[in-house]
């Protein structure tokens, strides 16, 4: 197991990457990216069983699918810091002809990205398909997916959630980023989601909750617990309580930074709260 302080260094540097990427092009989604930083750092650097290199088939290794693709800044940073592509390429975020578009795409062949995402509500279906393919191939590795809580307002999710339980897709771990915010305001004001744990359980899933969704140790423990529940006839759901904008005080406790870039002054403030650990690109 990687030391928690080593993982925390990656977290802090990833926050810097997110902030600098979005600021440079005055475009992107920093809030949700910051809220999921600890989760993705833990997933890629501690939890998933990954092969060296990258290929689209992903046989004999765990797979991850990002459904809420607008949080691409954190995804790109984690992939780059893991060695999937040069960290310097983060400089090209959202530029014309870049492989790092605002929502992840596959046609440019960016290592680490297996599906175009960002059309909300579709990632669950993709993850289920990949999980079923692993079963057909006799591959006992797992499929992970990440979804926003506001994204669950899309109906296709619930068709997929019903399908996964009905077909015993028990090699799937889907995490819900429950930050309680979406582009137009708090989820409970836009369209209340009710009791997500009970909803997933009624649909036939095994559900666990991680109350400290920005705590590395709690996340790792939750993911390992989820892994222990796979292979028992039910898909597994993690409800992860996170803070949008975590790590930057003025971006927290609000939906305002869902899709807004910081000014020069705000960037300096945010970076001062997250001192450089692994070297800026």
N, C-alpha and C positions, 0 to 999 in steps of 0.2 A: 504493500500500500504506500502510495506517495505520502510524504509528510504533509500535514495540513497547511503548514506555513509555505511550503512549495506551491501547493494548489492556490493558496491565498495570493501569492505573488502573481500567478497567472490571472487570477480574477481581477486584481487591481490593474494589471497591464491591459487586460481585455477591455476594461472600462475606458481606459485612456484611448485605446484603438477606436472604440465605438464613438466617443465624443469627437475625436479628431477627424474621423471619416465623415461624420454627418456635418460637422462644422465646415469642412473644406468645400463641400459642394452645396452648402446651405439647403440640404434636403436629406430626408431619411427619418427613421423612427428610433430615437434614443431611449424613450421611456420603457417600453417593453423589453428592449434589448438589455438594458441595465438590470431589469428585474429578473431576467433569466440567465444572467451571467454565471452565477454560482452553479446552477443546474447543469448547464452545458459544459462548463469546465470539469465538473465532477464526472459527468457522463463519459466524456471523451478521454479524460486523463486517469480515471480510476475504475470505472464500472464496466464499460463495454469491452468485449473481446474482439480486438481488431487485428487484421493482418497488416503486414508491411505493404506499402504501396496502395494503389487504388484501381479497382475495375468496377464496371457497372453491374456485373452479375452479383457481386458480394457473397459468393458462396463460402461456406465454412468460416464465417465471421458474423458478428452482430451488425445490424443495420439501424440507421436512424433516419427518420423522415420529419422534416420541419413543415408543419401544416400552416402555421401563422407566419408565412414567408416574409411579411414586412419587417420582422425583427432580424433581417439578414445581417445587419452590422455585427451582432454578437456571433452569429453562425460563421461568418467569414473570418472573424478574428480568431475564434477557437480553432477552426480548421487550419488557418495559417500558422498559428502558434503550435499546433500539433504536427506541422510539417507537411501538410497536404500540398501546399504551394508556397512560394516565397512570401515572407511577411511584407516585403516591399510592395507587393502587388495590391495591398490594401490602399495604397495611394490612388488607385484607379477606380475606387468605389463610385458607382453611378455615372461614370464618364462614358461618352460615346465609344463604342467598340470595345468596352471593357468586358472582361469575363465576370465582373462583380457588379451585376445590375441591381437595381433597387429591390427586386424580388428574384430569388435564385432561379436560374435557368440551366438547362442541360446542353443546349445547342452549341455553346462555346467550349464545352468539355472541361469545366472547372472541376478538378479532383475534389471528391468529398460530396458532391451534389449529384443525387440520383434521380431527382424529380423536380420539375418546375413547380413552384408553390407560391402562394399568395392570393390565389382565388380561394377565398376562405371557405372552409367546410369540406375540402376534398382530401385532405391528408390522411384522415382515418381510413378511407376507402383504399388508398394506395398502400398504407401500412398493412392492412388486412390482406391484400393481394400478395404482398411480399411474404407475409407470414405463412400464408397457404402454400406458396411456392416452396418455401423451406421445408414444409411438411412433405410435399410431393417429392422433393429431392433427397429426403432422408437427412436433412441438415438440422441438427438439434440446437442451432444458435437462435438468438432472440431478435425480435424486431421492436424497436422503440419509436415512439412518435410524441410530438409536442403540439399542443393546441391551446389557443387562447380561450379564456372563459367567455368573452363576448362572441367569439367564433361559434360557440355552441348554439347561438341563436339561428344558425344556418341549419335547415332541415335535413340535408344530406347526412350530417353527422349522426342523427338518430336512426336513420336507416342502417348506417354502417354499424352503429353500436348494437342494434338489434341483431344484425347479421353475424357479428363476431361472436356474440354469446350463443346464438342459435346453432352455429357451426363449430362451437368449441375451439375457437382460435386461441388456444391457451399458451402460445409462444409470443404473445403480443403484450407489451407494456405501454399503455398510453398515459401520458401525463397532461393534466389540465393546469395551465398557469392561471391560478385564481388570484388575480390582482385586483379584481373588482372595478376595473376601469376599462373604458373603450373610447373610441375617437370622439363620441358626442357627450361623454360624461360617465358617471358611475353606472355600472351594469344594472344595478337595482332600480335605477331611474329610467334607463333606456328600455330595458325589457328584463324584468326579474327572472333569474334562473332557478329560483327555489333551492331546495336541498339537493345538491349535485350528488352527494354520496348516496342518498336514498334513490335518486333517479337511476344511477348506474346499477345499483344493486337490484332494483326491480327489473331492469333489463337483463339481468343475469351475469353481471360482472363481479369480480372480487375487487373490493375497493379499500385502499388505505389512504389516510390523510397525513400530510407532513405540514405541521403548523408553522415550523420555522423554515420556510422555503427559500430563505437567503442565507442559511447557515450550512456551510459545507458538510460538517459532520452529520447533521440531521438529514441532509439530502442523500448522502452516501448510505447511511443506515436505512433510509426509506427505500432507496433503489435496490439495495441488497435484500431487504425484506420482500420487495416485489418480485425479485428474481426467484426467491424461495417458494413463491406461490404459483409460479408458472408450471405448466405440464400437469395440471390437476383438473382440466376440463373447463376452465373459465379464463377468459381474457382478464388482464389485470389493469386497473386504473389507479393512478396516483393523483390525488388532488393536492396540489402544491400551493400553499398560501405564500404569495410573493408580494413585494412592494415595487410598483412601477417606479422607475427612476432610482432604484436603490444604489446607494453609494454617493449620490450627489444631493445634498440637502434640499436645494431649491427645486429639484425635479420630483421629489417624493410627495405623497399624499395628494396627488392631483392627476387629472387626465390630460392636463395642458401640454405635456411633453410626449404625448403619443406619437405625433408626427411633426415635430418642430425642431429646427436646429438652433443651437445656442449662438449668441453673438460673440464677438471677440472677447469682451469683458466676462461674459458668462462662461466661456470656454476656459479662460484663465482661472476663474474661481473653481470650476469643476475639476480641472486638472490639479489644482493645489490640494484638493481633498483626496486625490489619488496619485501619490508620488510615483514616478517612474520606477519600475522594478526589473523588467527584463529588457529594456531598451526600446525606444520608439522607433517606428519604421521611418 
